[in-house]
Amino acid sequence: MNKKNLGGILVIILIVAGIYFFWGGKETWLGFYYPDGCLTCTDQYIYSPQFDDRASCLAWATNLKSQRNNPSDDFECGKNCKTPDGPDGLYVCDETVDY
């Protein structure tokens, strides 16, 4: 392989990486709030709006927990969650945090 081909491959790799980081690598966070800590009570879940970062999602959840003032309540935030299939589908997230 000559230097010209290697340079062309390097340029393509940099372009693809740039596209991913600027357009494809954006994180989204969604909050899930469980009144009374009931993880099976899907009809009572409270869902957050979409956030751009984990800190904003956790702030939403801790603020809601403070407002509700119920120590049994629980929550978590998920990164890049996929919409569930069907009425009883569960969200699938790349990562979840609850602190």
C-alpha positions as CSV (number, residue, x, y, z in Angstrom):
1,M,0.0,0.0,0.0
2,N,1.5,3.3,-0.9
3,K,1.3,6.6,1.0
4,K,-1.4,8.0,-1.3
5,N,-3.8,5.2,-0.5
6,L,-3.0,5.3,3.2
7,G,-3.7,9.0,3.3
8,G,-7.0,8.5,1.5
9,I,-8.1,5.8,4.0
10,L,-7.1,8.1,6.9
11,V,-9.2,10.9,5.6
12,I,-12.2,8.6,5.2
13,I,-11.8,7.4,8.8
14,L,-11.6,11.0,10.1
15,I,-14.7,12.0,8.2
16,V,-16.7,9.0,9.5
17,A,-15.5,9.6,13.1
18,G,-16.4,13.3,12.8
19,I,-19.9,12.6,11.5
20,Y,-20.5,10.1,14.4
21,F,-19.3,12.5,17.1
22,F,-21.1,15.5,15.8
23,W,-24.4,13.9,14.7
24,G,-24.6,10.3,15.6
25,G,-23.1,10.2,19.1
26,K,-25.6,12.4,20.9
27,E,-26.8,11.0,24.2
28,T,-30.4,11.3,25.2
29,W,-31.7,10.5,28.7
30,L,-35.2,9.5,29.9
31,G,-36.4,9.4,33.5
32,F,-38.6,6.7,34.9
33,Y,-40.3,7.4,38.2
34,Y,-41.9,4.6,40.2
35,P,-44.5,5.9,42.8
36,D,-44.3,3.8,46.0
37,G,-41.3,2.0,44.5
38,C,-43.7,-0.3,42.5
39,L,-41.7,-1.6,39.5
40,T,-44.6,-3.7,38.2
41,C,-47.2,-0.9,38.3
42,T,-46.6,0.3,34.7
43,D,-49.8,2.2,34.6
44,Q,-48.5,4.5,37.5
45,Y,-45.0,5.2,36.0
46,I,-44.2,8.9,35.5
47,Y,-42.0,9.5,32.5
48,S,-39.7,12.5,32.1
49,P,-39.2,14.6,29.0
50,Q,-36.1,13.8,27.1
51,F,-32.8,15.3,28.4
52,D,-29.4,15.8,26.8
53,D,-27.4,14.8,29.8
54,R,-27.6,12.5,32.9
55,A,-27.4,15.4,35.4
56,S,-30.6,17.0,34.1
57,C,-32.5,13.7,34.2
58,L,-31.4,13.0,37.7
59,A,-32.3,16.6,38.8
60,W,-35.8,16.0,37.3
61,A,-36.2,12.8,39.3
62,T,-34.8,14.0,42.6
63,N,-37.0,17.2,42.3
64,L,-40.1,15.0,41.7
65,K,-39.2,12.8,44.7
66,S,-38.7,15.9,46.9
67,Q,-42.1,17.3,45.8
68,R,-43.9,14.0,46.4
69,N,-42.2,13.5,49.7
70,N,-42.8,9.7,49.7
71,P,-39.7,7.8,50.9
72,S,-41.0,4.6,49.1
73,D,-40.8,6.3,45.7
74,D,-38.0,5.2,43.4
75,F,-36.6,6.3,40.0
76,E,-33.9,5.7,37.4
77,C,-32.6,7.5,34.3
78,G,-31.8,5.7,31.1
79,K,-29.4,6.6,28.4
80,N,-30.4,6.2,24.7
81,C,-33.6,4.3,25.5
82,K,-35.5,2.6,22.7
83,T,-39.2,2.9,22.5
84,P,-41.0,-0.3,23.6
85,D,-42.9,-2.5,21.2
86,G,-46.6,-3.0,22.0
87,P,-48.6,-1.7,24.9
88,D,-46.7,-3.7,27.6
89,G,-43.2,-3.4,26.1
90,L,-40.3,-2.4,28.4
91,Y,-37.9,0.3,27.4
92,V,-34.4,-0.9,26.6
93,C,-31.6,1.5,27.5
94,D,-27.8,1.5,26.9
95,E,-27.3,2.4,30.6
96,T,-29.4,3.2,33.6
97,V,-28.5,5.1,36.8
98,D,-30.5,5.8,40.0
99,Y,-28.3,8.2,42.0
